[in-house]
Amino acid sequence: MQNFHLIEARYMGPTNTRGSRVKLVSARFEQSKSIPYDHTFNSAKDIAIDYLEKEGHAVVGSGEVGNHFVIVVAATDNKFKPLKEVKA
């Protein structure tokens, strides 16, 4: 049986000191990481998928929970890097 890792992607609007960003929240490790919002994409989900794939994660699916996106990443052989270990 294959293991999966769920990552929630949330859009975070701009503040007085920070621009728009996407917050990735790991369901497994209870960690989060914010990445800059890239306006060349259509949604926080697309930004999160692109970012995770560039970091070497195998994205196998996605979905929606409420108004947040959930990205499904293959986590075989415990090779998933926790978000805190992924460089920005």
N, CA, C and O atoms as a printed pandas DataFrame, in Angstrom:
     atom_number atom_name residue_name chain_id  residue_number  x_coord  y_coord  z_coord
0              1         N          MET        A               1    0.839   -1.170    0.000
1              2        CA          MET        A               1    0.000    0.000    0.000
2              3         C          MET        A               1    0.891    1.243    0.000
3              4         O          MET        A               1    1.858    1.323    0.759
4              5         N          GLN        A               2    0.564    2.190   -0.840
5              6        CA          GLN        A               2    1.358    3.415   -0.933
6              7         C          GLN        A               2    0.902    4.433    0.106
7              8         O          GLN        A               2   -0.289    4.565    0.387
8              9         N          ASN        A               3    1.859    5.141    0.664
9             10        CA          ASN        A               3    1.567    6.202    1.628
10            11         C          ASN        A               3    1.470    7.539    0.910
11            12         O          ASN        A               3    2.141    7.770   -0.096
12            13         N          PHE        A               4    0.629    8.412    1.438
13            14        CA          PHE        A               4    0.465    9.735    0.865
14            15         C          PHE        A               4    0.602   10.782    1.956
15            16         O          PHE        A               4    0.396   10.511    3.139
16            17         N          HIS        A               5    0.947   11.959    1.534
17            18        CA          HIS        A               5    1.102   13.089    2.444
18            19         C          HIS        A               5    0.166   14.187    1.947
19            20         O          HIS        A               5    0.167   14.507    0.759
20            21         N          LEU        A               6   -0.624   14.760    2.836
21            22        CA          LEU        A               6   -1.555   15.819    2.466
22            23         C          LEU        A               6   -0.997   17.175    2.866
23            24         O          LEU        A               6   -0.551   17.370    3.997
24            25         N          ILE        A               7   -1.028   18.109    1.924
25            26        CA          ILE        A               7   -0.561   19.461    2.181
26            27         C          ILE        A               7   -1.678   20.427    1.798
27            28         O          ILE        A               7   -2.165   20.410    0.667
28            29         N          GLU        A               8   -2.069   21.248    2.728
29            30        CA          GLU        A               8   -3.103   22.241    2.476
30            31         C          GLU        A               8   -2.447   23.508    1.931
31            32         O          GLU        A               8   -1.420   23.950    2.445
32            33         N          ALA        A               9   -3.034   24.080    0.905
33            34        CA          ALA        A               9   -2.535   25.325    0.310
34            35         C          ALA        A               9   -3.582   26.408    0.541
35            36         O          ALA        A               9   -4.735   26.267    0.133
36            37         N          ARG        A              10   -3.173   27.482    1.195
37            38        CA          ARG        A              10   -4.081   28.586    1.514
38            39         C          ARG        A              10   -3.540   29.886    0.915
39            40         O          ARG        A              10   -2.349   30.181    1.012
40            41         N          TYR        A              11   -4.427   30.649    0.302
41            42        CA          TYR        A              11   -4.044   31.967   -0.178
42            43         C          TYR        A              11   -4.019   32.922    1.011
43            44         O          TYR        A              11   -4.946   32.944    1.820
44            45         N          MET        A              12   -2.950   33.708    1.110
45            46        CA          MET        A              12   -2.816   34.715    2.154
46            47         C          MET        A              12   -2.688   36.071    1.454
47            48         O          MET        A              12   -1.734   36.309    0.712
48            49         N          GLY        A              13   -3.636   36.936    1.692
49            50        CA          GLY        A              13   -3.642   38.244    1.061
50            51         C          GLY        A              13   -2.519   39.143    1.558
51            52         O          GLY        A              13   -1.877   38.844    2.565
52            53         N          PRO        A              14   -2.283   40.238    0.856
53            54        CA          PRO        A              14   -1.203   41.143    1.241
54            55         C          PRO        A              14   -1.533   41.889    2.534
55            56         O          PRO        A              14   -2.694   42.090    2.889
56            57         N          THR        A              15   -0.472   42.285    3.214
57            58        CA          THR        A              15   -0.594   43.113    4.415
58            59         C          THR        A              15    0.146   44.423    4.156
59            60         O          THR        A              15    0.593   44.674    3.037
60            61         N          ASN        A              16    0.274   45.245    5.173
61            62        CA          ASN        A              16    1.023   46.495    5.016
62            63         C          ASN        A              16    2.514   46.259    4.808
63            64         O          ASN        A              16    3.210   47.121    4.271
64            65         N          THR        A              17    3.013   45.087    5.232
65            66        CA          THR        A              17    4.453   44.832    5.156
66            67         C          THR        A              17    4.827   43.649    4.266
67            68         O          THR        A              17    6.005   43.479    3.949
68            69         N          ARG        A              18    3.864   42.829    3.855
69            70        CA          ARG        A              18    4.156   41.638    3.048
70            71         C          ARG        A              18    3.200   41.552    1.869
71            72         O          ARG        A              18    2.042   41.960    1.959
72            73         N          GLY        A              19    3.696   41.019    0.772
73            74        CA          GLY        A              19    2.852   40.811   -0.398
74            75         C          GLY        A              19    2.012   39.552   -0.250
75            76         O          GLY        A              19    2.100   38.854    0.760
76            77         N          SER        A              20    1.207   39.267   -1.248
77            78        CA          SER        A              20    0.397   38.049   -1.255
78            79         C          SER        A              20    1.308   36.831   -1.215
79            80         O          SER        A              20    2.428   36.862   -1.725
80            81         N          ARG        A              21    0.821   35.771   -0.609
81            82        CA          ARG        A              21    1.616   34.555   -0.508
82            83         C          ARG        A              21    0.692   33.342   -0.409
83            84         O          ARG        A              21   -0.521   33.470   -0.240
84            85         N          VAL        A              22    1.293   32.180   -0.518
85            86        CA          VAL        A              22    0.584   30.919   -0.364
86            87         C          VAL        A              22    1.180   30.218    0.846
87            88         O          VAL        A              22    2.397   30.057    0.943
88            89         N          LYS        A              23    0.334   29.807    1.753
89            90        CA          LYS        A              23    0.798   29.099    2.943
90            91         C          LYS        A              23    0.567   27.614    2.728
91            92         O          LYS        A              23   -0.558   27.186    2.467
92            93         N          LEU        A              24    1.631   26.826    2.837
93            94        CA          LEU        A              24    1.552   25.376    2.749
94            95         C          LEU        A              24    1.531   24.824    4.167
95            96         O          LEU        A              24    2.393   25.158    4.980
96            97         N          VAL        A              25    0.552   23.984    4.463
97            98        CA          VAL        A              25    0.422   23.414    5.801
98            99         C          VAL        A              25    0.477   21.895    5.680
99           100         O          VAL        A              25   -0.345   21.289    4.992
100          101         N          SER        A              26    1.447   21.291    6.349
101          102        CA          SER        A              26    1.620   19.846    6.332
102          103         C          SER        A              26    0.699   19.191    7.342
103          104         O          SER        A              26    0.752   19.505    8.531
104          105         N          ALA        A              27   -0.147   18.281    6.877
105          106        CA          ALA        A              27   -1.028   17.553    7.779
106          107         C          ALA        A              27   -0.251   16.530    8.598
107          108         O          ALA        A              27   -0.644   16.206    9.718
108          109         N          ARG        A              28    0.829   16.028    8.056
109          110        CA          ARG        A              28    1.606   14.974    8.733
110          111         C          ARG        A              28    2.553   15.529    9.789
111          112         O          ARG        A              28    2.621   15.007   10.902
112          113         N          PHE        A              29    3.269   16.566    9.449
113          114        CA          PHE        A              29    4.303   17.076   10.343
114          115         C          PHE        A              29    3.870   18.290   11.149
115          116         O          PHE        A              29    4.647   18.802   11.955
116          117         N          GLU        A              30    2.631   18.764   10.944
117          118        CA          GLU        A              30    2.124   19.943   11.643
118          119         C          GLU        A              30    3.083   21.118   11.506
119          120         O          GLU        A              30    3.392   21.805   12.480
120          121         N          GLN        A              31    3.546   21.333   10.281
121          122        CA          GLN        A              31    4.444   22.431    9.969
122          123         C          GLN        A              31    3.824   23.262    8.856
123          124         O          GLN        A              31    2.924   22.807    8.151
124          125         N          SER        A              32    4.314   24.477    8.710
125          126        CA          SER        A              32    3.841   25.309    7.616
126          127         C          SER        A              32    5.002   26.084    7.013
127          128         O          SER        A              32    6.053   26.257    7.631
128          129         N          LYS        A              33    4.782   26.543    5.795
129          130        CA          LYS        A              33    5.786   27.330    5.086
130          131         C          LYS        A              33    5.041   28.273    4.160
131          132         O          LYS        A              33    4.105   27.860    3.476
132          133         N          SER        A              34    5.442   29.526    4.128
133          134        CA          SER        A              34    4.843   30.500    3.219
134          135         C          SER        A              34    5.764   30.721    2.035
135          136         O          SER        A              34    6.979   30.847    2.190
136          137         N          ILE        A              35    5.167   30.767    0.846
137          138        CA          ILE        A              35    5.924   31.030   -0.376
138          139         C          ILE        A              35    5.270   32.224   -1.082
139          140         O          ILE        A              35    4.063   32.427   -0.951
140          141         N          PRO        A              36    6.038   33.001   -1.814
141          142        CA          PRO        A              36    5.472   34.174   -2.490
142          143         C          PRO        A              36    4.405   33.770   -3.506
143          144         O          PRO        A              36    4.505   32.723   -4.146
144          145         N          TYR        A              37    3.398   34.601   -3.642
145          146        CA          TYR        A              37    2.355   34.376   -4.647
146          147         C          TYR        A              37    2.918   34.739   -6.010
147          148         O          TYR        A              37    3.424   35.845   -6.202
148          149         N          ASP        A              38    2.834   33.820   -6.950
149          150        CA          ASP        A              38    3.336   34.032   -8.310
150          151         C          ASP        A              38    2.141   34.314   -9.206
151          152         O          ASP        A              38    1.337   33.417   -9.459
152          153         N          HIS        A              39    2.010   35.533   -9.686
153          154        CA          HIS        A              39    0.840   35.946  -10.452
154          155         C          HIS        A              39    0.793   35.367  -11.862
155          156         O          HIS        A              39   -0.159   35.632  -12.596
156          157         N          THR        A              40    1.792   34.584  -12.257
157          158        CA          THR        A              40    1.720   33.918  -13.559
158          159         C          THR        A              40    0.829   32.681  -13.493
159          160         O          THR        A              40    0.484   32.115  -14.531
160          161         N          PHE        A              41    0.454   32.257  -12.296
161          162        CA          PHE        A              41   -0.426   31.107  -12.114
162          163         C          PHE        A              41   -1.849   31.576  -11.848
163          164         O          PHE        A              41   -2.080   32.746  -11.544
164          165         N          ASN        A              42   -2.799   30.653  -11.964
165          166        CA          ASN        A              42   -4.211   30.979  -11.794
166          167         C          ASN        A              42   -4.718   30.849  -10.368
167          168         O          ASN        A              42   -5.760   31.411  -10.033
168          169         N          SER        A              43   -3.997   30.113   -9.518
169          170        CA          SER        A              43   -4.525   29.874   -8.172
170          171         C          SER        A              43   -3.412   29.464   -7.215
171          172         O          SER        A              43   -2.297   29.139   -7.623
172          173         N          ALA        A              44   -3.750   29.491   -5.935
173          174        CA          ALA        A              44   -2.817   29.034   -4.898
174          175         C          ALA        A              44   -2.479   27.563   -5.103
175          176         O          ALA        A              44   -1.355   27.137   -4.835
176          177         N          LYS        A              45   -3.452   26.785   -5.579
177          178        CA          LYS        A              45   -3.213   25.361   -5.829
178          179         C          LYS        A              45   -2.128   25.171   -6.879
179          180         O          LYS        A              45   -1.213   24.372   -6.686
180          181         N          ASP        A              46   -2.222   25.901   -7.990
181          182        CA          ASP        A              46   -1.234   25.772   -9.055
182          183         C          ASP        A              46    0.155   26.204   -8.591
183          184         O          ASP        A              46    1.153   25.586   -8.960
184          185         N          ILE        A              47    0.219   27.249   -7.794
185          186        CA          ILE        A              47    1.499   27.709   -7.241
186          187         C          ILE        A              47    2.093   26.650   -6.328
187          188         O          ILE        A              47    3.285   26.352   -6.404
188          189         N          ALA        A              48    1.250   26.076   -5.453
189          190        CA          ALA        A              48    1.720   25.054   -4.516
190          191         C          ALA        A              48    2.219   23.815   -5.256
191          192         O          ALA        A              48    3.269   23.272   -4.912
192          193         N          ILE        A              49    1.481   23.366   -6.262
193          194        CA          ILE        A              49    1.892   22.183   -7.025
194          195         C          ILE        A              49    3.213   22.439   -7.724
195          196         O          ILE        A              49    4.109   21.596   -7.674
196          197         N          ASP        A              50    3.354   23.586   -8.376
197          198        CA          ASP        A              50    4.608   23.916   -9.061
198          199         C          ASP        A              50    5.772   23.936   -8.076
199          200         O          ASP        A              50    6.835   23.379   -8.353
200          201         N          TYR        A              51    5.574   24.570   -6.940
201          202        CA          TYR        A              51    6.633   24.673   -5.930
202          203         C          TYR        A              51    7.042   23.283   -5.426
203          204         O          TYR        A              51    8.230   22.968   -5.362
204          205         N          LEU        A              52    6.054   22.457   -5.069
205          206        CA          LEU        A              52    6.360   21.132   -4.535
206          207         C          LEU        A              52    7.051   20.248   -5.574
207          208         O          LEU        A              52    7.976   19.509   -5.236
208          209         N          GLU        A              53    6.616   20.317   -6.827
209          210        CA          GLU        A              53    7.259   19.524   -7.873
210          211         C          GLU        A              53    8.697   19.973   -8.105
211          212         O          GLU        A              53    9.578   19.139   -8.315
212          213         N          LYS        A              54    8.944   21.279   -8.069
213          214        CA          LYS        A              54   10.319   21.779   -8.228
214          215         C          LYS        A              54   11.212   21.341   -7.081
215          216         O          LYS        A              54   12.426   21.232   -7.248
216          217         N          GLU        A              55   10.623   21.088   -5.915
217          218        CA          GLU        A              55   11.385   20.624   -4.750
218          219         C          GLU        A              55   11.557   19.105   -4.745
219          220         O          GLU        A              55   12.138   18.549   -3.813
220          221         N          GLY        A              56   11.054   18.434   -5.782
221          222        CA          GLY        A              56   11.264   17.002   -5.922
222          223         C          GLY        A              56   10.164   16.119   -5.372
223          224         O          GLY        A              56   10.352   14.907   -5.263
224          225         N          HIS        A              57    9.038   16.680   -5.028
225          226        CA          HIS        A              57    7.920   15.889   -4.508
226          227         C          HIS        A              57    7.060   15.389   -5.662
227          228         O          HIS        A              57    6.853   16.100   -6.646
228          229         N          ALA        A              58    6.562   14.168   -5.537
229          230        CA          ALA        A              58    5.701   13.572   -6.556
230          231         C          ALA        A              58    4.247   13.889   -6.229
231          232         O          ALA        A              58    3.632   13.222   -5.397
232          233         N          VAL        A              59    3.705   14.900   -6.881
233          234        CA          VAL        A              59    2.308   15.279   -6.671
234          235         C          VAL        A              59    1.439   14.289   -7.443
235          236         O          VAL        A              59    1.606   14.113   -8.650
236          237         N          VAL        A              60    0.502   13.639   -6.731
237          238        CA          VAL        A              60   -0.337   12.627   -7.368
238          239         C          VAL        A              60   -1.800   13.049   -7.464
239          240         O          VAL        A              60   -2.597   12.363   -8.105
240          241         N          GLY        A              61   -2.160   14.154   -6.846
241          242        CA          GLY        A              61   -3.537   14.600   -6.931
242          243         C          GLY        A              61   -3.775   15.860   -6.125
243          244         O          GLY        A              61   -2.893   16.347   -5.417
244          245         N          SER        A              62   -4.993   16.378   -6.249
245          246        CA          SER        A              62   -5.367   17.553   -5.477
246          247         C          SER        A              62   -6.878   17.572   -5.324
247          248         O          SER        A              62   -7.596   16.848   -6.014
248          249         N          GLY        A              63   -7.345   18.402   -4.419
249          250        CA          GLY        A              63   -8.777   18.537   -4.193
250          251         C          GLY        A              63   -9.047   19.802   -3.411
251          252         O          GLY        A              63   -8.145   20.601   -3.162
252          253         N          GLU        A              64  -10.293   19.973   -3.027
253          254        CA          GLU        A              64  -10.691   21.152   -2.260
254          255         C          GLU        A              64  -11.390   20.726   -0.986
255          256         O          GLU        A              64  -12.179   19.781   -0.976
256          257         N          VAL        A              65  -11.090   21.438    0.087
257          258        CA          VAL        A              65  -11.772   21.269    1.363
258          259         C          VAL        A              65  -12.194   22.665    1.789
259          260         O          VAL        A              65  -11.354   23.497    2.133
260          261         N          GLY        A              66  -13.485   22.919    1.768
261          262        CA          GLY        A              66  -13.953   24.268    2.061
262          263         C          GLY        A              66  -13.409   25.225    1.016
263          264         O          GLY        A              66  -13.582   25.007   -0.183
264          265         N          ASN        A              67  -12.752   26.285    1.467
265          266        CA          ASN        A              67  -12.161   27.233    0.521
266          267         C          ASN        A              67  -10.639   27.107    0.450
267          268         O          ASN        A              67   -9.953   28.052    0.059
268          269         N          HIS        A              68  -10.115   25.940    0.828
269          270        CA          HIS        A              68   -8.685   25.662    0.751
270          271         C          HIS        A              68   -8.452   24.496   -0.204
271          272         O          HIS        A              68   -9.346   23.684   -0.445
272          273         N          PHE        A              69   -7.253   24.428   -0.735
273          274        CA          PHE        A              69   -6.867   23.326   -1.607
274          275         C          PHE        A              69   -6.048   22.319   -0.816
275          276         O          PHE        A              69   -5.342   22.684    0.125
276          277         N          VAL        A              70   -6.144   21.054   -1.197
277          278        CA          VAL        A              70   -5.333   20.002   -0.600
278          279         C          VAL        A              70   -4.543   19.351   -1.723
279          280         O          VAL        A              70   -5.107   18.935   -2.735
280          281         N          ILE        A              71   -3.240   19.267   -1.535
281          282        CA          ILE        A              71   -2.348   18.637   -2.502
282          283         C          ILE        A              71   -1.952   17.275   -1.939
283          284         O          ILE        A              71   -1.564   17.174   -0.775
284          285         N          VAL        A              72   -2.048   16.229   -2.756
285          286        CA          VAL        A              72   -1.691   14.878   -2.345
286          287         C          VAL        A              72   -0.325   14.559   -2.934
287          288         O          VAL        A              72   -0.129   14.628   -4.147
288          289         N          VAL        A              73    0.619   14.208   -2.062
289          290        CA          VAL        A              73    1.995   13.936   -2.463
290          291         C          VAL        A              73    2.337   12.506   -2.072
291          292         O          VAL        A              73    2.031   12.070   -0.962
292          293         N          ALA        A              74    2.973   11.774   -2.985
293          294        CA          ALA        A              74    3.429   10.420   -2.671
294          295         C          ALA        A              74    4.530   10.513   -1.626
295          296         O          ALA        A              74    5.425   11.351   -1.726
296          297         N          ALA        A              75    4.457    9.656   -0.633
297          298        CA          ALA        A              75    5.442    9.680    0.456
298          299         C          ALA        A              75    5.961    8.274    0.702
299          300         O          ALA        A              75    5.898    7.775    1.825
300          301         N          THR        A              76    6.470    7.639   -0.332
301          302        CA          THR        A              76    6.961    6.281   -0.197
302          303         C          THR        A              76    8.335    6.259    0.438
303          304         O          THR        A              76    9.134    7.177    0.252
304          305         N          ASP        A              77    8.598    5.219    1.177
305          306        CA          ASP        A              77    9.907    4.999    1.815
306          307         C          ASP        A              77   10.355    6.161    2.688
307          308         O          ASP        A              77   11.554    6.397    2.841
308          309         N          ASN        A              78    9.403    6.888    3.260
309          310        CA          ASN        A              78    9.714    8.012    4.142
310          311         C          ASN        A              78   10.648    9.025    3.496
311          312         O          ASN        A              78   11.479    9.615    4.187
312          313         N          LYS        A              79   10.537    9.242    2.196
313          314        CA          LYS        A              79   11.411   10.174    1.490
314          315         C          LYS        A              79   10.843   11.589    1.437
315          316         O          LYS        A              79   11.452   12.475    0.839
316          317         N          PHE        A              80    9.700   11.808    2.046
317          318        CA          PHE        A              80    9.119   13.143    2.021
318          319         C          PHE        A              80    9.916   14.074    2.912
319          320         O          PHE        A              80   10.146   13.779    4.085
320          321         N          LYS        A              81   10.340   15.211    2.347
321          322        CA          LYS        A              81   11.047   16.209    3.141
322          323         C          LYS        A              81   10.021   17.063    3.869
323          324         O          LYS        A              81    9.155   17.651    3.222
324          325         N          PRO        A              82   10.088   17.152    5.189
325          326        CA          PRO        A              82    9.176   18.052    5.899
326          327         C          PRO        A              82    9.331   19.479    5.371
327          328         O          PRO        A              82   10.408   19.857    4.911
328          329         N          LEU        A              83    8.273   20.258    5.437
329          330        CA          LEU        A              83    8.294   21.621    4.892
330          331         C          LEU        A              83    9.396   22.469    5.481
331          332         O          LEU        A              83    9.947   23.319    4.781
332          333         N          LYS        A              84    9.741   22.268    6.754
333          334        CA          LYS        A              84   10.789   23.061    7.388
334          335         C          LYS        A              84   12.142   22.796    6.757
335          336         O          LYS        A              84   13.035   23.639    6.843
336          337         N          GLU        A              85   12.318   21.616    6.110
337          338        CA          GLU        A              85   13.608   21.283    5.495
338          339         C          GLU        A              85   13.684   21.734    4.040
339          340         O          GLU        A              85   14.748   21.652    3.426
340          341         N          VAL        A              86   12.568   22.211    3.480
341          342        CA          VAL        A              86   12.538   22.678    2.107
342          343         C          VAL        A              86   12.966   24.119    2.069
343          344         O          VAL        A              86   12.407   24.954    2.780
344          345         N          LYS        A              87   13.951   24.426    1.248
345          346        CA          LYS        A              87   14.449   25.809    1.211
346          347         C          LYS        A              87   13.483   26.695    0.442
347          348         O          LYS        A              87   12.776   26.231   -0.453
348          349         N          ALA        A              88   13.459   27.964    0.795
349          350        CA          ALA        A              88   12.545   28.925    0.138
350          351         C          ALA        A              88   13.188   29.525   -1.081
351          352         O          ALA        A              88   12.574   30.350   -1.759
